[in-house]
Amino acid sequence: MTSNKIPTKDRESFTQHLHKSYRILALCGAGLSASSGLPTFRGAGGIWRNHDATSLATPEAFDADPALVWQFYSYRRHMALNAQPNPAHFALAKLARKRSEFVTLTQNVDGLSQRAGHPASQLHLLHGSLFDVRCTSFHCDYKEENNVTDPIVPALAIPKASSQPLPSITDKTGEEASKSLLDAMKGAQNSEEGKDVDISDAGVPIPSIPVEELPKCPKCQTGLLRPGVVWFGEALPKKTMAAVDQFVEDEGSKIDLMLVIGTSAKVFPAARYVEEARYRGARVAVFNMDKQDGKKGLTKQDWLFHGDAGILLPDLLEPLIGDL
């Protein structure tokens, strides 16, 4: 089965079940936004400037090198703001408007579901948002939501490609200067000039940013701001967990359908929600680019749709939500 070719039997059975499903839970991961061109920072692609991306997503990393961590998250903010929601985001938003008891729990922090018009009351952010910030000072409670200033401070601006020749401070033979001039002449004819350079590439130099030029708290004036995401080792947001738990554990109410989109759902709390939904009667539909990853734990009553969620979701939800 390819990403755009769904077996007739699977399509028909899913459509029949979809029409009679009212209480629906979706769990979304990085694969949902892959069609928007955003890196997933997981598996083989989880490297940023030779750093394991997960190693930068910790309080300890921020304490040790706040400039590097902010450069990583500023890059991600910039990428997300320049990406567009894909058809899967719009399909889920439309399903939410069609089914009032459809709840989405997303692990994504990129803001694309919100920009697709997903009703906020039906969208729960498990890992926070790239566009929320809060003060790191123990005595300060400053928080800000939906800060989309890019860059958040001037020092974190993404460098632009340049065709300017640069003098050498070490080579006295003129060889490096000649090479720099030649590169600049080529660059002047290159449409890439003036565009963002890819600072995820360790071969691209990035500036060393003094701490005093990083985002500062406007309230206490002393604490550093940090991204409002949940880092490894930190507690998941209580309000989010409570809201989803209330939906899942609602006495006397079954769950009709669970959509698992772009995530392996193998770790807590994702795995628990899948099993809890199945316990409460849900059939599970998995949308995953990795067939082996997606089929783990599935039963004969479930579906595995292998391919791009940006293609599959609008297609399979169309009988209920109509065209996008």
GIMOVEN-V91932 format. One record per backbone hydrogen bond with DSSP energy under -1.0 kcal/mol. NH is the residue of the N-H (numbers start at 1). CO is the residue of the C=O. If there is no record, write none. Layout:
NH/CO
NH/CO
This chain:
5/2
11/7
12/8
13/9
14/10
15/11
16/12
17/13
18/14
19/15
21/18
24/101
25/257
26/103
27/259
28/105
29/261
31/262
32/29
33/30
36/33
37/34
38/33
45/42
46/43
48/51
49/200
51/48
53/46
55/52
56/53
62/58
63/59
64/60
65/61
69/65
70/66
71/67
72/68
73/69
74/70
75/71
76/72
77/73
78/74
79/75
80/76
81/77
82/78
90/86
91/87
92/88
93/89
94/90
95/91
96/92
97/93
98/94
99/95
102/99
103/24
104/122
105/26
106/124
107/28
115/111
116/112
117/114
118/113
122/119
123/120
124/104
126/106
129/228
130/109
132/129
133/144
134/226
135/142
136/224
140/137
144/133
147/131
156/153
157/154
161/195
178/174
179/175
180/176
181/177
182/178
183/179
184/180
185/181
186/182
187/183
188/184
190/187
193/190
194/161
195/192
197/159
199/197
201/198
204/201
213/210
214/211
217/223
221/217
225/215
226/134
228/132
229/227
230/127
232/57
234/231
241/237
242/238
243/239
244/240
245/241
246/242
247/243
248/244
249/245
253/250
255/280
256/23
257/23
258/283
259/25
260/285
261/27
262/287
271/267
273/269
274/270
275/271
276/272
277/273
278/274
279/275
280/276
281/278
282/277
283/256
285/258
286/303
287/260
288/305
294/290
295/291
298/295
302/299
303/284
305/286
307/288
311/308
312/308
313/309
315/311
316/312
317/313
320/317
321/317
322/318
